Amino acid sequence: MSGARDDLLARLAAAPEEAGLFLDFDGVLTPIVDRPEDAVPPPETRAELERLVGRYALVAVVSGRVGEDVRTRLGVGGIVYVGSHGLEAEPQADRWRRTLAAFAADSPWPQEGVEVKALAVAFHFRDHPDERKAVRRLDAIADSAREQGLVARYGRKILEVLPPVGSNKGTAVQHLLEERGLRRALAAGDDTTDIDSFAALDGLEVAVRVAVTSAEAPAALLDAADLVVESTEEFLTLLRRL
């Protein structure tokens, strides 16, 4: 497996001026933490990204967070930041902001566990003492969201509610690839929504899909990956090879 990994990375790194890197933030560039507001990328990761920005045609961070939040936390210039799972690039999504905010405010879930993003609402249950009970309650919230025409899906210890538009991480990645005329790329993620980013690389001359695994990683993500690393630290080691 290490030989296959080395070959894939070497092929990508051989022509960085023709390649793009598409990276998730939480769970990839910074470890998952109990409170999203506490997520801070290590200085070593920032330094490595600064190097890669100067080497590759494109470095993009495609995150479920608001893009400006990721930009502030990472603090690396030259990166393209796309937030809200790619929804920030969707012109018709803006009209759903008030609907999502109202849905979050009316939710029976404890407000300290509700994170209102620009174009998504996250219901966190990482610290819930009874996870099965939490999921049953969240299933009811998900049903309510769908009845109102919204999209509801589970991620790593969260239920996310989103507007019903076609944009996702994959459409954002595909748009950037086409915009820059790139035929080589690496996409890295740790959760269900990153599968869309992986799929956007289909048909490229060189495609490297990297899953950062954990006990919470969905099996479908690992199945879709070309390479699997065990932690954010191991992913940083991988970046140093590019």
TORVEXKE-297004 format. One record per residue (C-alpha): residue number from 1; residue in one letter; z negated, y, x. Coordinates in steps of 0.25 Angstrom, whole numbers. Layout:
! residues N
@figu=NUM; seti=A; w=Z; v=Y; u=X .
...
! end
This chain:
! residues 242
@figu=1; seti=M; w=0; v=0; u=0 .
@figu=2; seti=S; w=-3; v=9; u=11 .
@figu=3; seti=G; w=11; v=7; u=17 .
@figu=4; seti=A; w=17; v=11; u=3 .
@figu=5; seti=R; w=8; v=23; u=3 .
@figu=6; seti=D; w=12; v=28; u=16 .
@figu=7; seti=D; w=27; v=26; u=13 .
@figu=8; seti=L; w=26; v=34; u=0 .
@figu=9; seti=L; w=18; v=46; u=7 .
@figu=10; seti=A; w=27; v=46; u=19 .
@figu=11; seti=R; w=40; v=47; u=10 .
@figu=12; seti=L; w=34; v=59; u=3 .
@figu=13; seti=A; w=29; v=66; u=15 .
@figu=14; seti=A; w=42; v=64; u=22 .
@figu=15; seti=A; w=48; v=75; u=14 .
@figu=16; seti=P; w=37; v=85; u=9 .
@figu=17; seti=E; w=47; v=96; u=7 .
@figu=18; seti=E; w=53; v=87; u=-5 .
@figu=19; seti=A; w=40; v=83; u=-11 .
@figu=20; seti=G; w=29; v=87; u=-20 .
@figu=21; seti=L; w=14; v=83; u=-22 .
@figu=22; seti=F; w=8; v=83; u=-36 .
@figu=23; seti=L; w=-7; v=81; u=-35 .
@figu=24; seti=D; w=-18; v=81; u=-46 .
@figu=25; seti=F; w=-31; v=88; u=-43 .
@figu=26; seti=D; w=-43; v=81; u=-48 .
@figu=27; seti=G; w=-44; v=67; u=-43 .
@figu=28; seti=V; w=-33; v=69; u=-33 .
@figu=29; seti=L; w=-36; v=82; u=-25 .
@figu=30; seti=T; w=-50; v=83; u=-28 .
@figu=31; seti=P; w=-60; v=72; u=-33 .
@figu=32; seti=I; w=-64; v=71; u=-47 .
@figu=33; seti=V; w=-77; v=77; u=-50 .
@figu=34; seti=D; w=-86; v=77; u=-62 .
@figu=35; seti=R; w=-84; v=92; u=-66 .
@figu=36; seti=P; w=-69; v=96; u=-64 .
@figu=37; seti=E; w=-74; v=110; u=-60 .
@figu=38; seti=D; w=-80; v=104; u=-48 .
@figu=39; seti=A; w=-67; v=98; u=-42 .
@figu=40; seti=V; w=-64; v=104; u=-28 .
@figu=41; seti=P; w=-53; v=99; u=-19 .
@figu=42; seti=P; w=-58; v=95; u=-5 .
@figu=43; seti=P; w=-54; v=105; u=6 .
@figu=44; seti=E; w=-46; v=94; u=13 .
@figu=45; seti=T; w=-37; v=92; u=0 .
@figu=46; seti=R; w=-34; v=107; u=0 .
@figu=47; seti=A; w=-30; v=107; u=15 .
@figu=48; seti=E; w=-21; v=95; u=12 .
@figu=49; seti=L; w=-14; v=102; u=0 .
@figu=50; seti=E; w=-12; v=114; u=8 .
@figu=51; seti=R; w=-5; v=106; u=19 .
@figu=52; seti=L; w=4; v=99; u=8 .
@figu=53; seti=V; w=8; v=112; u=2 .
@figu=54; seti=G; w=14; v=116; u=15 .
@figu=55; seti=R; w=21; v=103; u=16 .
@figu=56; seti=Y; w=26; v=98; u=3 .
@figu=57; seti=A; w=36; v=105; u=-7 .
@figu=58; seti=L; w=26; v=105; u=-18 .
@figu=59; seti=V; w=11; v=102; u=-20 .
@figu=60; seti=A; w=6; v=102; u=-34 .
@figu=61; seti=V; w=-7; v=100; u=-41 .
@figu=62; seti=V; w=-5; v=95; u=-55 .
@figu=63; seti=S; w=-19; v=94; u=-62 .
@figu=64; seti=G; w=-25; v=93; u=-75 .
@figu=65; seti=R; w=-33; v=105; u=-72 .
@figu=66; seti=V; w=-28; v=119; u=-74 .
@figu=67; seti=G; w=-19; v=123; u=-63 .
@figu=68; seti=E; w=-26; v=135; u=-59 .
@figu=69; seti=D; w=-39; v=128; u=-58 .
@figu=70; seti=V; w=-33; v=118; u=-48 .
@figu=71; seti=R; w=-27; v=129; u=-40 .
@figu=72; seti=T; w=-40; v=136; u=-38 .
@figu=73; seti=R; w=-48; v=123; u=-35 .
@figu=74; seti=L; w=-37; v=118; u=-25 .
@figu=75; seti=G; w=-34; v=132; u=-19 .
@figu=76; seti=V; w=-21; v=127; u=-12 .
@figu=77; seti=G; w=-9; v=137; u=-12 .
@figu=78; seti=G; w=5; v=131; u=-13 .
@figu=79; seti=I; w=1; v=120; u=-23 .
@figu=80; seti=V; w=7; v=120; u=-37 .
@figu=81; seti=Y; w=-4; v=118; u=-47 .
@figu=82; seti=V; w=-1; v=112; u=-61 .
@figu=83; seti=G; w=-13; v=111; u=-70 .
@figu=84; seti=S; w=-16; v=105; u=-84 .
@figu=85; seti=H; w=-8; v=92; u=-81 .
@figu=86; seti=G; w=5; v=100; u=-80 .
@figu=87; seti=L; w=3; v=107; u=-93 .
@figu=88; seti=E; w=2; v=121; u=-86 .
@figu=89; seti=A; w=17; v=120; u=-84 .
@figu=90; seti=E; w=19; v=117; u=-99 .
@figu=91; seti=P; w=23; v=130; u=-106 .
@figu=92; seti=Q; w=19; v=126; u=-120 .
@figu=93; seti=A; w=6; v=120; u=-116 .
@figu=94; seti=D; w=-1; v=134; u=-116 .
@figu=95; seti=R; w=-2; v=134; u=-132 .
@figu=96; seti=W; w=-11; v=122; u=-131 .
@figu=97; seti=R; w=-22; v=129; u=-123 .
@figu=98; seti=R; w=-30; v=134; u=-135 .
@figu=99; seti=T; w=-28; v=121; u=-142 .
@figu=100; seti=L; w=-34; v=114; u=-131 .
@figu=101; seti=A; w=-46; v=124; u=-129 .
@figu=102; seti=A; w=-49; v=123; u=-144 .
@figu=103; seti=F; w=-49; v=108; u=-143 .
@figu=104; seti=A; w=-58; v=108; u=-131 .
@figu=105; seti=A; w=-68; v=117; u=-138 .
@figu=106; seti=D; w=-68; v=109; u=-151 .
@figu=107; seti=S; w=-70; v=96; u=-144 .
@figu=108; seti=P; w=-83; v=88; u=-146 .
@figu=109; seti=W; w=-83; v=85; u=-131 .
@figu=110; seti=P; w=-95; v=92; u=-123 .
@figu=111; seti=Q; w=-88; v=105; u=-118 .
@figu=112; seti=E; w=-94; v=103; u=-104 .
@figu=113; seti=G; w=-84; v=91; u=-104 .
@figu=114; seti=V; w=-72; v=98; u=-109 .
@figu=115; seti=E; w=-63; v=105; u=-99 .
@figu=116; seti=V; w=-53; v=115; u=-105 .
@figu=117; seti=K; w=-41; v=116; u=-95 .
@figu=118; seti=A; w=-29; v=125; u=-98 .
@figu=119; seti=L; w=-21; v=115; u=-105 .
@figu=120; seti=A; w=-30; v=103; u=-106 .
@figu=121; seti=V; w=-44; v=99; u=-110 .
@figu=122; seti=A; w=-52; v=89; u=-103 .
@figu=123; seti=F; w=-64; v=81; u=-109 .
@figu=124; seti=H; w=-72; v=76; u=-97 .
@figu=125; seti=F; w=-81; v=63; u=-99 .
@figu=126; seti=R; w=-83; v=60; u=-84 .
@figu=127; seti=D; w=-98; v=62; u=-85 .
@figu=128; seti=H; w=-100; v=57; u=-99 .
@figu=129; seti=P; w=-111; v=46; u=-100 .
@figu=130; seti=D; w=-104; v=37; u=-109 .
@figu=131; seti=E; w=-89; v=37; u=-105 .
@figu=132; seti=R; w=-85; v=28; u=-117 .
@figu=133; seti=K; w=-92; v=37; u=-127 .
@figu=134; seti=A; w=-85; v=49; u=-121 .
@figu=135; seti=V; w=-71; v=43; u=-122 .
@figu=136; seti=R; w=-73; v=39; u=-136 .
@figu=137; seti=R; w=-77; v=54; u=-139 .
@figu=138; seti=L; w=-65; v=59; u=-131 .
@figu=139; seti=D; w=-56; v=49; u=-138 .
@figu=140; seti=A; w=-59; v=57; u=-151 .
@figu=141; seti=I; w=-56; v=70; u=-144 .
@figu=142; seti=A; w=-43; v=64; u=-139 .
@figu=143; seti=D; w=-39; v=60; u=-153 .
@figu=144; seti=S; w=-43; v=74; u=-158 .
@figu=145; seti=A; w=-34; v=80; u=-147 .
@figu=146; seti=R; w=-22; v=72; u=-151 .
@figu=147; seti=E; w=-24; v=75; u=-166 .
@figu=148; seti=Q; w=-22; v=89; u=-162 .
@figu=149; seti=G; w=-9; v=87; u=-154 .
@figu=150; seti=L; w=-16; v=87; u=-140 .
@figu=151; seti=V; w=-15; v=76; u=-129 .
@figu=152; seti=A; w=-27; v=69; u=-125 .
@figu=153; seti=R; w=-28; v=60; u=-113 .
@figu=154; seti=Y; w=-39; v=54; u=-104 .
@figu=155; seti=G; w=-40; v=56; u=-89 .
@figu=156; seti=R; w=-51; v=54; u=-79 .
@figu=157; seti=K; w=-64; v=55; u=-87 .
@figu=158; seti=I; w=-57; v=66; u=-96 .
@figu=159; seti=L; w=-50; v=67; u=-109 .
@figu=160; seti=E; w=-39; v=78; u=-108 .
@figu=161; seti=V; w=-33; v=85; u=-120 .
@figu=162; seti=L; w=-19; v=92; u=-117 .
@figu=163; seti=P; w=-8; v=99; u=-125 .
@figu=164; seti=P; w=3; v=90; u=-130 .
@figu=165; seti=V; w=14; v=95; u=-121 .
@figu=166; seti=G; w=23; v=86; u=-112 .
@figu=167; seti=S; w=18; v=92; u=-98 .
@figu=168; seti=N; w=9; v=84; u=-89 .
@figu=169; seti=K; w=7; v=82; u=-74 .
@figu=170; seti=G; w=20; v=74; u=-73 .
@figu=171; seti=T; w=29; v=85; u=-80 .
@figu=172; seti=A; w=22; v=95; u=-70 .
@figu=173; seti=V; w=25; v=87; u=-58 .
@figu=174; seti=Q; w=40; v=84; u=-63 .
@figu=175; seti=H; w=42; v=99; u=-65 .
@figu=176; seti=L; w=37; v=102; u=-51 .
@figu=177; seti=L; w=46; v=91; u=-45 .
@figu=178; seti=E; w=58; v=96; u=-52 .
@figu=179; seti=E; w=55; v=111; u=-49 .
@figu=180; seti=R; w=54; v=108; u=-34 .
@figu=181; seti=G; w=65; v=97; u=-33 .
@figu=182; seti=L; w=56; v=87; u=-27 .
@figu=183; seti=R; w=59; v=72; u=-26 .
@figu=184; seti=R; w=46; v=68; u=-19 .
@figu=185; seti=A; w=32; v=69; u=-24 .
@figu=186; seti=L; w=18; v=64; u=-24 .
@figu=187; seti=A; w=9; v=65; u=-36 .
@figu=188; seti=A; w=-6; v=62; u=-36 .
@figu=189; seti=G; w=-16; v=60; u=-47 .
@figu=190; seti=D; w=-28; v=53; u=-52 .
@figu=191; seti=D; w=-27; v=52; u=-67 .
@figu=192; seti=T; w=-18; v=49; u=-79 .
@figu=193; seti=T; w=-11; v=62; u=-80 .
@figu=194; seti=D; w=-6; v=60; u=-65 .
@figu=195; seti=I; w=2; v=49; u=-70 .
@figu=196; seti=D; w=12; v=59; u=-75 .
@figu=197; seti=S; w=13; v=66; u=-61 .
@figu=198; seti=F; w=16; v=52; u=-56 .
@figu=199; seti=A; w=27; v=50; u=-66 .
@figu=200; seti=A; w=33; v=63; u=-63 .
@figu=201; seti=L; w=37; v=57; u=-49 .
@figu=202; seti=D; w=45; v=46; u=-54 .
@figu=203; seti=G; w=59; v=46; u=-48 .
@figu=204; seti=L; w=56; v=55; u=-36 .
@figu=205; seti=E; w=61; v=51; u=-22 .
@figu=206; seti=V; w=47; v=50; u=-17 .
@figu=207; seti=A; w=35; v=49; u=-27 .
@figu=208; seti=V; w=21; v=46; u=-23 .
@figu=209; seti=R; w=11; v=45; u=-34 .
@figu=210; seti=V; w=-4; v=45; u=-30 .
@figu=211; seti=A; w=-16; v=40; u=-38 .
@figu=212; seti=V; w=-30; v=44; u=-34 .
@figu=213; seti=T; w=-38; v=33; u=-40 .
@figu=214; seti=S; w=-52; v=32; u=-45 .
@figu=215; seti=A; w=-60; v=24; u=-55 .
@figu=216; seti=E; w=-54; v=33; u=-66 .
@figu=217; seti=A; w=-40; v=33; u=-62 .
@figu=218; seti=P; w=-31; v=27; u=-73 .
@figu=219; seti=A; w=-23; v=14; u=-70 .
@figu=220; seti=A; w=-10; v=21; u=-74 .
@figu=221; seti=L; w=-11; v=31; u=-63 .
@figu=222; seti=L; w=-13; v=21; u=-52 .
@figu=223; seti=D; w=-2; v=12; u=-58 .
@figu=224; seti=A; w=7; v=25; u=-57 .
@figu=225; seti=A; w=3; v=28; u=-43 .
@figu=226; seti=D; w=11; v=25; u=-30 .
@figu=227; seti=L; w=-2; v=27; u=-22 .
@figu=228; seti=V; w=-17; v=26; u=-25 .
@figu=229; seti=V; w=-28; v=33; u=-18 .
@figu=230; seti=E; w=-43; v=31; u=-20 .
@figu=231; seti=S; w=-48; v=46; u=-20 .
@figu=232; seti=T; w=-45; v=60; u=-18 .
@figu=233; seti=E; w=-49; v=58; u=-3 .
@figu=234; seti=E; w=-38; v=47; u=-1 .
@figu=235; seti=F; w=-28; v=56; u=-8 .
@figu=236; seti=L; w=-31; v=67; u=2 .
@figu=237; seti=T; w=-28; v=57; u=13 .
@figu=238; seti=L; w=-15; v=54; u=6 .
@figu=239; seti=L; w=-11; v=69; u=5 .
@figu=240; seti=R; w=-13; v=70; u=20 .
@figu=241; seti=R; w=-2; v=60; u=22 .
@figu=242; seti=L; w=8; v=69; u=15 .
! end
